[in-house]
C-alpha cells in the first residue's frame, strides 16, 4: 500500500513562490501522480498531473504558466513548483497517486487516484 507525505506548504505573500514535495513509500516511476487542492467550502479540484511515463502533464487552466509539476524517481518524490502565487491559490494541497492504468494518461478526476496524502496548507496573502 502506497503512503504519500506532503511538505513545503506555508504562508507567502501574493507574487511569491513555494515548492511542495510529496515523498512516496514506493517507486513513483510506476505511478501516475497528481496534485489537487481544496479551499474552504469548495470541492477538491485538480491542479496538476503527471502520467506514469512522465512524458505527459496537464494543468488547471488558472495555474498554467505559473505551476510546474515534476518528479524525481531516484528520490520517490513528486514536486509542485508554484510561482506568482495569488490569494485564490490558498487551499490545502494534496498529493495523489494512481497505481494502475495506462502509462500515458494524466488523470484529472479525483476518482482516478487510489492513494492520497494528508495535505499541506498553502496560504497566500494579498
Secondary structure, 3 states (H helix, E strand, C coil): CCCEEEECCEEEECCCCEEEEEEECCCHHHCEEEEEEECCCCCCEEEEEECCCCCCEEECHHHCCCEEEEEECCCCEEEEEECCCCHHHCEEEEEEEECCCCCCCCCCCHHHCCEECCCEEEEEEC
